[in-house]
Amino acid sequence: MKKNKVEDVFGMSRNVPLNYVERENVDDVLKNNLERKKHITIFGSSKQGKTCLRKHCLDEKEYILIQCNNKWNIGDLNTNILKRAGYEITQSKKVTETGRAKILASLKAKLGFGEGSVGFEAENSESTESVFKELELDSEDVNDIISALDNIGFKKYIILEDFHYLKTEVQRDFAIELKSFHENSKLSFIVIGVWLDVNRLEIYNGDLAGRIISINADTWEEEQLKEVIEKGENLLNISFNEKFVDDLIKNSFQNVYIVQEACYKICSESGIEETQDIKKEIGENVDAPNLVKEIINQQSGRYNSFILHYAAGFQSTTLEMHKWILYPIIMSDTEELSKGLTYRKIKEMIQSKHPIGTGLNSGNLTQALHFSAALQLTKSIQPIIIDYDETNLKLHVVDKGFLIWIEYQDKNELLERAGIEI
């Protein structure tokens, strides 16, 4: 019998776990649309298997990976695409009339009789001259990016991981670029991010409707989670107590991370490090709900920090809208939170307790909700915990661990921590 390490099966891993389970409505949809060279968005809550999905369905040689950064502008994003495609980027001594430095993109290529170097100069605005005569390249001009990639015959998928880390305006700029990539090239993008609205990019650019396939990686059915556990059992020649499995899945909020971590913890506590020679049953006397609580409590510091820093907002304001957005989050029951809070529900709950009551301007609330993700990134709350769905006008908790954590907290203490007096 082949020996498998428990850390290669259960728990968090950089690699695709050996007990990976394909989901028909997720994996099959991705594979089918990869063949069609469609642009694809993969979305869902944090730690729901989005990265494992793309690693499982794509070979490393088939794509380049760009890890998005919240400090980038659209030029930075495009420059990083060129870097991953093989270009060397250096800063030119030349500057534009506006004083902004140009960049020099060069690529060493094997020619028929030796090695050659192709050079391009990138600029962000008009300039008086070029360093290289072959091609002037503006890092903020999508047409120049397409030309540069076409020039080297680039055909790999371009994956933008953690797209939600980008500033809202950069996401919007890229959504506009994506239409040009679609119409003027054969390049295919795979955008991966933490959100729950299906049409995130279409919101930023309506012209993308019909040009993007959206894949919801958030949903894990009970049977799929059971299969995750069963595959792990077979790989390690163990058997989890049936009641433990049922209770674990029931209390996991359909979060595959919690299931994986709980199984790893039980294996570790049972002294199982690798595949057993003789089948062993474990988890018989384990309190699954309490185990889930233990796992989630490891994130208590982050969740408390979220409440404290989100309540502070970007700066001190009279209405303190971000602080008051926390009120319906704290006071709603877990089932409501898991489905998402509607704009109407949020507004009604805030107006019932806010100092100015029904005099609260809808525009102020809408604006605060719109910048929910941006505020968290500004406060270094990563992964983000809440996100606003502008399509369906719903505020979603995109960290399922937070849903479990908040259920066990004293609501009055959370309100006090947020600075909400009612």
N, C-alpha and C positions, 0 to 999 in steps of 0.2 A: 504493500500500500504506500502510495506517495505521501511524503510528509509535507504538510503545509504549516506555515507559521500562523499563529492566531492573528497577528497584526496585519497579515496579508489578506485576511478574510473579514474580520470585524474591526470596528473602530474607524477613526479618521486616518486616511492614507493619501500620500501624494499620487499614488498610482491607482488605477481602476481596481477595486477589490475583486478578489477571486469569486465572490458570491454575487457579482453584478447580475441584476435581473433586467432583461429587456422588457419595455412596456410598449405594447402594440400601438397605442395612441401617441407615443413619444418617439421611440427609437425608429419604428417603421416609417413614420412621417418624415423624420430627418433623413434617413437613408434614401427614400424615394425622391425627395426634393434635392438632395445633393447631386443625384444623377441628372436632374433637370437644370442644374446650374442656376438655381434660384437664389435670390438674397433671402437670408433666413434670420429671424430673431428667436433666441431661446430665452425664455423668461420664467421667473418663479421666485419663491422665497429663498432666503439664504440657506445653504446646506441642504438642498433638496436634490443634488445630483446633476446640476447643469454642466459642471466641468467634466465629471465622469462620463456624461452622455457624449460630449464631443470627443473625448479621448477614446471612448469605446467605438464610436462610429467612424472615426477618421484616423488614418495613419499619420504619424508625425511628418512624413515626407510630403503629405498632400497639402499642407497649409503653413502659413506663417502666423505667429501669435503676437498680438500687440496687447500688452497689459495697460489699460487706460489709467491716466493719472489726473487727479482733480486740479492740477496746476496748469494743465495744457490748454492752449488755444487751438483753433482748427489747423493752423500752420504746424504746430508741434505734432498734432496727430498725423498729419500727412507726411511730415518728415520722418516720423517713426515707422510709418508704413514703408517708406523708401529704404530706411536702414535695414529693416527685417527682410526686405526683398533683395538685399545685397549691396546697396550703395553705401559708400563711405561718406559721411557728412562732416564737413569742416566749415569753420566760419571764414568767410572771405574778408580780405582787408577792405574791400569796397563797401561803401554804404550808399543807401538811397538818398534822394534829395531831402527826405523827411528825417534822415539821420539813423534809420534802422538798418542794422547790419544784414548783409546778404549771407546765404549759405552756399557752399560749393558741394555738389553731389558728384562723386566719381565712382566708377565701377571698373575694376580690372577684369578684362575678358580675354580668353584665349582666342587668338586669331589663327588663321591658317598657317602663318609662318612664325608665330611666336606670341608674345603677350602684348596687348595694347591697353590703353586706358581711355575710357570715354568720360568726358567731363561735362557737367551742366552747371550753370549758375542759377541759383534760386533767389528771388527777390520778393518783397512784400508790397512794393509800390514802384512807381516809375524810377528808372535810373538813367544815368548819362551814358554808361558804357558797360560792356560785358567783359569778363575776364576770359571766358572761352567763347569761341565763335559758333560751336556746334549747335547749341540750344540754350536759350534763356528760360529758366524755370522759376516760377513763382510758387512757393510752397502753399500759398492760400488759393491757388487757381487749380481747380479740379481737372481742367483740361490738360494742364502741364503734368499733373501727376499721372493721368491716364497715358499721356505720350511717353513719359519716362518709363513706365512699367511695360508699355507695349514695345518700346525700343529694345528691351532685353528679352522679349518673348515670355513675360511672366504669366503663368497660368494657374498658380496655386490659389487655394481658398485663402481669404484674408479674414482672420478671426479677431474681433475686438472684444476682449474679455473685460468684465467689470465696466461696461459701458456707462452704467449709472454713476460711476465716479466722476465722469466728465461734467463740467458746469452745464447748466441748462442751455445756455446760448451756444455752447460747442456742440451739444447733442443736436440742437436745431440746425446749426450750420452743416453738420454732417448729413442730416436727413435731406437737406437740399442738395448736397453733393451726390448723395446716393442715387438720385434720379439720373444724374449725368453719367455716373458709373454704369447704370443700367442701360441707358440708351446709346452710349458712345464706346462701350467696351464689352468684353466678355468676362470681365472680372466678377467674382462672386464673393460677397461678404457674409460672414456669420457674426451677428451681434448678440452678445450674451450679457444679461443684466438682471438686477434684482428689482422687479416690479411685477404687478399682477394685472395690468391692463393690456389687452390683446393688441391694441392699435397704438402703442407708444410712439413709434416713428411716424405713423400716418397723421398723428395729432400735430407734429411739427411740420409736416409737409404732406398735404392732402394728395399731391400728385403720385405718392407712393402706393396709393390704394391699388391692389391687384398686382403689385410688383414685388411684394414681400410675403413670405410664408412665416406665420408666427406659430411657435411651438411652446405650449404650456408644459413646462417640466415640473410644475408644482404638485400635481396630483399623484398621490400614491394610494391605490385602493388597498383595502385590508388584505385581500388575497395576494397582492403583489408583495406586501411587507412580510406576509407569512412565507412566501417563496424565498425572499431574501434570507430569512432565518433558516429555512429548510436546506437551502444550498450550502449555507455555512455549516450546518450540522453534518451534512454528508462529507464536506471537505475535511472536517476535523474529527469525524467519527464520534460525534457526541449527540446527545438528545436533550433539548431543553424541556423542562416540565411544561405540560400542556396548559395548565392554569396560568403559569408565569407568562407564557407566550400570549395568551388571550388578554391578560391584564396589561401587558406591556403595550400591545398594539392599541388597545382601548384608550390608554393614557398618553399615547405618543403624539396626538394631534396630527396623525399621518405624516410625521416627520421621520424620514429615513435615517437622518443623523442620530436621532435619539435612540432608535431601534438598534442601529449599529453600535453605538457607544455603550448601551446597556448590555448588549450581548458580550461585548469585549470585556466589560467590567466583571460580569459573572464568570467568564472564562478565567480571567486573571485571578479572581478570588477563589476559584476552584482548583487552582494550580495547573491549569491547562495552557501550555505554551505552543503546542503543535498537535498534529493529528495523533489521535490515541490508537494504540495497538488493540485495545479492547474497548468496545463502545461504552460510553459513560453518560449517565443522565445527571444533569445539573439544574439548578434553579428551583428546586422543589420547595424550599422554605423561604424564598425571596419575596419580599413585599415590592411588587413591581411599581406601584404608584410612588412609594417612598424612594425607590431607586431612581426613577425619572426626576423626582424632586431634587435629589442629590446632584444629579448631572446638571440640571438647570441652574442650581444654586452656585455652580462654578462661574456663572455669568452675572451673578448679583451685582458685582462692582460696576460692570459695564451698563447694566440696566438702570441702576441708581444714577450713574453718571449721565445717562441719556435724559432722564427726567430733570435733573438739575440743570444741565446745559441747554436742553431744548427750551425749558421754561424761560431762560435768560434771553432767548431770541438773538437776533443779530446785534441789537443795541437796545437801550432802554427806551420804551415808547409809552405813550399815555394809555393806549388800549391794551397793551400786553397780550396781543392775540395769540402768540405761540404758547404762552403759559396757559391761556384759557382753552386752547385746543387739547391740552392734556386732560382737562376736566372730563369730557365725555369718554376719553380713552380709559381713564382710571375708574370711572363710575359705571361703565357699561359692563354687562356680564360677558363671560368668555365666549359664549356662543355667538353673541352679537359681534364681538370683535373679530372672530374668525371669519365671519361672512363679509366684514367691511362695514364701516359706519357711513351712512349716506350723508350728503351735504345737509339735507334738511334736518336730519336727526342731530347732527353736530350743532347746527345753528340754533335749534330749539333748546338743546341742553345748555349751551353757553348763555343764551339770552335769559334763561331762567335764573342764572346766578351772577351774571356779569353786572358790575356796578351801574352801567347805563341801560341794562335790560334790552327791551325791544328797540331801543334807539340805536342799537349796534348796526353799523353800515355793512351790508352784504359784501361790498367790494373789498373791505379790509380783511374779512374772513377768507374770501376767495384767494386773495393775494398771499396771505399767510399759508394757506394750504398748498398753494402752488409752489411755494419755496420750502416745503417741508424737507425734501431730500437735500436741497442745497444747504440748508441750515445744519443738518447733521454732518455733512461733509466738511463744512466750515469748522465745526466743533470737533472734528476728528472722530466722529461716531461711525465706525466702519466695522462690519457691514452695517448699513442703515437698518433701522427698526420699523419705521413707518414710511409709507409712500402714498401720494395722492393720485388716484385714477381720474384723469381729466375727462375720459370718455364717459364713464358711468357715474362720475361725481361721487366717488367713494374714497374714504380714507382706509387703507389697508395696513394691517400689521404684517410685515414681510419677514419677520423673524419669529418662527413658531415657538421657539424657546421662551420668548417674551410672553406669549399667550399663557403658557403654563406657569411661568414665574409670577405674573401679576395676579393669577388666581389665588395664590397662597399669601399674598401681601395684605397688610392692613390698609384699607383705602384711606383712612384718615391720616395715617403716617405718610402715605404717598402724596396726598394733597398738601400736607405741611411741607414736604420736601420740595414740592413744586412752587411753594409760596402762594397757594390758592386759599383764600379765606372766604368761607361761605356762611 
